[in-house]
């Protein structure tokens, strides 16, 4: 069911993927932005001063820098590796409210190539979300094995 919903979300325009009303919506919105290769949708997900850790060797600071890195892997010509894979959430995300305006979100996902789990591509995404007047956004995120 979740895969069907994610497929439908990836067809929505970026405006329809505006800020989350609830932190539970962020995983689906992240996956929809990834699967749609939609940098505009990613922009709506992150705070201005967000920190993104895509691997233990890298750390990207600030929404502009994060979007630049996503653009490289999603739209960057021949090296656009993200265009070759989609994401699928495994199980239900776990949301822990730290305060009424701060939450952590943990979820597992697979990177799929041609609809099959890519070798050694099962990951966990850990997000710290911040609630502002216009909804929930990602303040920090780390992709882990």
C-alpha positions in Angstrom: 0.0 0.0 0.0 2.8 2.4 0.9 4.5 1.9 -2.4 1.3 2.7 -4.2 0.9 5.9 -2.2 4.5 6.9 -2.8 4.1 6.4 -6.6 1.1 8.7 -6.5 2.9 11.3 -4.4 5.8 11.4 -6.9 3.3 12.7 -9.6 2.2 15.6 -7.5 3.6 19.1 -8.3 6.1 20.5 -5.8 3.4 23.0 -4.6 1.3 20.1 -3.5 4.2 18.9 -1.4 4.4 22.0 0.7 5.4 21.9 4.3 4.1 19.0 6.4 1.2 19.6 8.7 2.6 16.7 10.8 6.1 15.3 11.2 4.8 11.9 10.2 4.4 13.2 6.6 8.1 14.1 6.1 9.3 10.5 5.2 6.7 10.2 2.4 7.5 13.7 1.2 11.2 13.0 1.1 10.7 9.8 -0.8 8.3 11.5 -3.3 10.9 14.3 -3.9 13.6 11.7 -4.4 11.6 9.5 -6.7 10.4 12.6 -8.7 13.9 14.0 -8.8 12.2 17.3 -7.8 14.7 19.8 -6.3 11.8 22.2 -5.7 10.1 19.6 -3.5 13.4 19.1 -1.6 13.7 22.9 -1.1 10.3 22.9 0.7 11.5 20.1 3.1 14.6 21.7 4.6 15.2 24.6 6.9 17.5 27.4 5.7 20.3 26.2 8.1 19.7 22.5 7.8 22.6 20.0 8.1 22.6 16.9 5.9 24.9 13.9 6.4 24.5 11.5 3.4 27.4 9.3 4.5 29.9 9.2 7.4 32.5 11.0 5.3 30.3 13.9 4.2 28.4 16.8 5.9 26.6 19.5 4.0 25.4 22.6 5.7 22.6 24.9 4.6 19.6 24.4 2.4 21.3 25.9 -0.7 24.3 23.6 -0.4 22.0 20.6 0.2 20.0 21.4 -2.8 23.1 21.8 -4.9 24.2 18.3 -3.9 20.8 16.8 -4.6 20.8 18.5 -8.0 24.2 16.9 -8.8 23.0 13.3 -8.1 19.4 13.8 -9.5 20.0 16.0 -12.5 23.8 16.2 -13.0 24.1 14.6 -16.4 25.9 11.3 -16.7 26.7 11.0 -13.1 23.2 11.5 -11.9 23.1 8.2 -9.9 19.8 9.1 -8.1 18.0 8.9 -11.5 18.8 5.2 -11.6 17.2 4.3 -8.3 14.0 4.9 -6.4 13.3 4.7 -2.7 10.8 2.6 -0.9 10.0 3.0 2.8 10.1 -0.3 4.8 7.7 -0.5 7.7 6.3 2.4 9.6 8.4 5.4 10.4 9.0 6.1 14.1 8.3 9.7 15.3 9.4 10.8 18.7 8.3 14.2 19.8 11.0 15.9 21.8 9.0 19.1 22.2 5.8 20.3 20.6 8.0 21.9 17.9 10.8 19.4 17.6 10.6 15.7 16.5 13.0 13.0 15.5 11.9 10.6 12.8 13.5 7.3 12.0 12.6 5.1 9.0 14.1 2.3 7.0 14.2 2.4 3.3 15.5 0.5 0.3 17.2 1.9 -2.8 15.6 0.1 -5.7 17.1 -0.4 -9.1 14.7 -1.8 -11.7 12.2 -2.5 -8.9 14.6 -4.7 -7.0 16.6 -3.8 -3.9 20.0 -2.7 -5.0 22.9 -4.7 -3.5 23.9 -3.3 -0.1 21.4 -0.5 -0.4 19.2 -0.9 2.7 19.4 2.3 4.7 18.0 4.1 7.7 17.2 7.8 7.6 17.3 9.8 10.8 15.7 13.2 10.7 15.4 16.1 13.2 12.3 18.1 12.3 11.5 21.6 13.4 8.0 23.1 13.4 7.6 26.7 12.3 4.6 28.8 11.4 4.4 27.2 7.9 4.8 23.6 9.0 7.4 21.0 9.7 10.8 21.0 8.0 14.0 19.0 8.2 16.6 20.7 10.3 19.1 17.8 10.2 19.2 14.4 8.6 21.6 11.5 8.4 21.5 8.5 6.1 23.0 5.4 7.7 23.5 1.7 7.0 
